[in-house]
């Protein structure tokens, strides 16, 4: 009987989660949503600036002078350079924001990040942490961009098929996410306790708070787009960050930081979206 390591099981679960999530997102998106987001040129430019430049650079500047272990620093940088949170449209729905803009922004970030994530990692990772940017780029292309475009193409050509296929794929995404979180907590819960007192959690909270603030300020004059950019920027793309952490980094500390950062950002963004919904009513 062949023994299967915990790392292998986590990698398989992460792969299923990312593929199903991106494919489901693609089936739910429409070309009209993408084009509508692109037509908001000024807002889109500011959205790309804060997601692709401001937050990654802020994370780099925060971890560089601190005596943070290299794996912890790499984890913060990794999640900071991964934009396009799949939770963005859900937060927009909760806060009664502009769901069309949230979906379009998420798809634009998902496409562009195939290039920006490996380039940003090559530029911003701590000096003693090395990765293969080209390999990461191809990995993100296959695991994120291809299923996203496949879902969009399928919906464009055969909408009746996607109406039937979307519910089970979305259920697979939800179940694989729950399985993945359970596996990660079971495998690394003890190790995650070591994050307390390292300064890593404090840096994560500062980056998340800055993401919310910058997103809200740069989100245009309308409340519905300000809130969308704030929560989308703060949540980051946990799906692709977890995948890159499990496949491209040998240090488990990178995965632990990505998991902790993602949990804090999703909880804070969700609570804020709920508060905005109550204020709107």
C-alpha positions in Angstrom: 0.0 0.0 0.0 1.4 3.4 -1.1 1.6 6.0 1.7 0.3 9.4 0.7 1.8 12.4 2.5 -0.3 15.2 4.0 1.4 17.6 1.6 0.2 15.6 -1.4 -3.4 15.5 -0.2 -3.3 19.3 0.5 -1.9 19.9 -3.0 -4.6 17.8 -4.7 -7.4 19.5 -2.6 -6.0 22.9 -3.5 -5.9 22.0 -7.2 -9.5 20.9 -7.2 -10.5 24.0 -5.3 -8.8 26.4 -7.6 -9.9 24.7 -10.8 -13.5 24.4 -9.8 -13.6 27.9 -8.4 -12.1 29.5 -11.5 -14.3 27.5 -13.8 -17.4 28.4 -11.8 -16.5 32.1 -11.8 -16.0 32.0 -15.6 -19.4 30.4 -16.1 -21.0 33.1 -13.9 -19.2 36.0 -15.6 -20.3 37.6 -18.9 -18.5 39.5 -21.6 -20.8 42.4 -20.9 -19.7 42.6 -17.3 -16.0 42.5 -18.3 -16.5 45.3 -20.9 -18.6 47.4 -18.5 -15.8 47.3 -16.0 -13.2 48.2 -18.7 -15.3 51.2 -19.8 -14.8 52.7 -16.4 -11.2 53.6 -17.4 -10.3 55.9 -14.6 -11.8 53.7 -11.9 -10.2 50.6 -13.4 -6.8 52.3 -13.6 -7.0 53.2 -9.9 -8.2 49.7 -9.1 -5.2 48.2 -10.9 -2.8 50.6 -9.2 -3.9 49.8 -5.7 -4.2 46.0 -6.3 -1.1 45.4 -8.4 1.3 48.1 -7.1 0.3 49.8 -3.8 -0.5 46.7 -1.7 2.4 44.5 -2.8 4.9 47.4 -2.3 3.4 48.2 1.1 3.7 44.5 2.2 7.4 44.5 1.0 8.2 47.7 2.9 6.6 46.4 6.1 8.4 43.1 6.2 11.8 44.3 4.9 12.9 46.1 8.1 11.3 43.7 10.6 13.2 40.7 12.0 10.6 38.4 10.5 11.5 34.8 9.6 12.0 34.5 5.8 9.1 32.1 5.3 6.7 34.4 7.2 7.9 37.4 5.1 7.5 35.4 1.9 4.0 34.4 2.8 2.9 38.0 3.4 4.4 39.1 0.1 2.8 36.1 -1.7 -0.7 36.9 -0.6 -0.2 40.6 -1.1 0.8 40.1 -4.8 -2.2 37.8 -5.5 -5.2 40.1 -6.5 -8.6 39.2 -7.8 -10.4 37.7 -4.8 -13.2 35.2 -5.8 -15.1 36.6 -2.8 -15.3 40.1 -4.4 -18.7 39.7 -6.0 -20.1 38.0 -2.9 -19.0 40.9 -0.7 -20.6 43.3 -3.2 -23.8 41.3 -2.9 -23.7 41.5 0.9 -23.0 45.3 0.9 -25.4 45.9 -2.0 -22.5 47.3 -4.0 -22.0 47.3 -7.7 -21.9 43.5 -8.5 -21.2 44.1 -12.2 -18.1 46.1 -11.4 -17.0 43.6 -8.8 -17.3 40.7 -11.3 -15.6 42.6 -14.1 -12.7 43.8 -11.8 -12.2 40.2 -10.5 -12.0 38.9 -14.1 -9.5 41.6 -15.2 -7.3 41.0 -12.2 -7.5 37.3 -12.7 -6.2 37.7 -16.3 -3.5 40.2 -15.6 -2.2 38.4 -12.5 -0.9 35.6 -14.7 2.0 38.0 -15.4 2.0 40.3 -12.4 2.2 37.6 -9.7 5.5 35.9 -10.9 7.0 39.3 -11.8 6.1 40.8 -8.4 7.4 37.7 -6.6 10.7 37.9 -8.4 11.1 41.6 -7.4 9.7 41.6 -3.9 10.5 38.3 -2.2 13.2 38.4 0.5 16.7 38.0 -0.9 17.2 34.5 0.6 13.9 33.1 -0.8 14.1 32.1 -4.4 11.4 30.8 -6.8 11.1 30.2 -10.5 8.9 33.1 -11.8 8.4 31.5 -15.2 7.3 28.2 -13.7 4.9 30.1 -11.4 3.5 32.1 -14.4 2.8 28.9 -16.4 1.2 27.3 -13.3 -1.1 30.3 -12.8 -1.9 30.3 -16.5 -3.0 26.7 -16.3 -4.7 26.7 -13.0 -6.4 30.1 -13.0 -6.7 31.7 -16.5 -7.5 28.6 -18.6 -10.5 27.5 -16.5 -11.7 31.1 -16.1 -11.7 31.6 -19.9 -13.1 28.1 -20.5 -16.0 28.9 -18.2 -16.6 32.2 -20.0 -16.4 30.6 -23.4 -18.7 27.8 -22.5 -21.3 30.3 -21.2 -21.0 32.4 -24.3 -21.5 29.5 -26.7 -23.8 27.2 -24.7 -25.6 29.1 -22.0 -28.0 26.2 -21.5 -25.2 23.9 -20.7 -23.7 26.3 -18.1 -27.1 26.7 -16.5 -27.1 23.0 -15.9 -23.4 22.6 -15.1 -22.8 25.7 -12.8 -24.6 24.4 -9.7 -22.6 21.1 -9.3 -19.3 22.9 -10.1 -20.0 25.6 -7.6 -20.9 22.9 -5.0 -17.6 21.2 -5.8 -15.8 24.5 -5.2 -17.6 25.0 -1.9 -17.0 21.5 -0.6 -13.3 21.4 -1.8 -12.8 24.7 0.0 -14.2 23.3 3.3 -12.1 20.2 2.9 -9.0 22.2 2.2 -9.5 24.4 5.2 -10.1 21.3 7.4 -7.0 19.7 6.1 -4.9 22.8 6.6 -6.1 23.3 10.1 -5.6 19.6 11.0 -2.2 19.5 9.5 -0.8 22.9 10.6 -2.9 24.1 13.5 0.0 23.6 16.0 2.5 25.3 13.7 0.0 28.2 13.1 0.2 29.0 16.9 3.9 29.9 16.3 2.7 33.0 14.4 1.6 34.6 17.6 4.3 37.0 18.8 6.3 37.0 15.5 4.8 40.3 14.3 3.4 38.5 11.3 -0.3 38.8 12.3 0.2 42.5 13.1 1.7 43.1 9.6 -1.2 41.2 8.1 -3.7 43.4 9.9 -1.9 46.6 8.8 -1.9 45.4 5.1 -5.6 44.5 5.3 -6.5 47.8 6.9 -4.5 49.7 4.3 -6.2 47.7 1.5 -9.6 48.6 2.9 -8.7 52.3 3.3 -7.0 52.7 -0.1 -9.7 50.8 -1.9 -12.4 53.0 -0.4 -10.6 56.2 -1.1 -9.7 55.3 -4.7 -13.1 53.7 -5.5 -14.7 56.7 -7.1 -17.4 59.0 -6.0 -20.1 56.3 -5.7 -20.6 54.3 -2.5 -21.3 51.1 -4.4 -17.9 51.1 -6.2 -16.0 52.4 -3.2 -17.1 49.5 -1.1 -16.4 47.0 -3.9 -12.9 48.2 -4.4 -12.2 48.2 -0.6 -13.4 44.6 0.1 -12.0 43.2 -3.2 -8.6 44.7 -2.5 -8.5 43.6 1.1 -9.6 40.0 0.5 -6.8 39.1 -2.0 -6.9 35.9 -4.0 -6.5 33.2 -1.4 -7.2 30.5 -3.9 -4.2 31.1 -6.1 -2.0 32.1 -3.2 -2.7 28.8 -1.4 -1.9 26.9 -4.6 1.4 28.7 -5.2 2.3 28.3 -1.6 1.8 24.5 -1.7 3.4 23.9 -5.1 6.2 26.4 -5.3 7.5 26.9 -1.7 9.0 24.2 0.4 8.8 26.2 3.6 5.5 25.4 5.4 5.6 28.8 7.1 4.7 30.4 3.8 1.5 28.4 3.7 0.6 29.1 7.3 0.9 32.9 6.8 -1.2 32.8 3.6 -3.9 30.8 5.5 -3.9 33.2 8.5 -3.9 36.3 6.3 -6.7 35.0 4.2 -8.8 34.1 7.2 -8.4 37.5 8.8 -9.0 39.4 5.5 -12.1 37.5 4.6 -13.6 37.9 8.1 -12.9 41.6 8.3 -14.1 42.2 4.7 -17.3 40.2 5.3 -18.1 42.0 8.6 -17.5 45.4 6.9 -19.7 44.5 4.0 -22.4 43.5 6.4 -22.1 46.8 8.3 -22.3 48.8 5.0 -25.5 46.9 4.1 -27.1 47.8 7.4 -26.1 51.4 7.0 -27.5 51.5 3.5 -30.9 50.3 4.7 
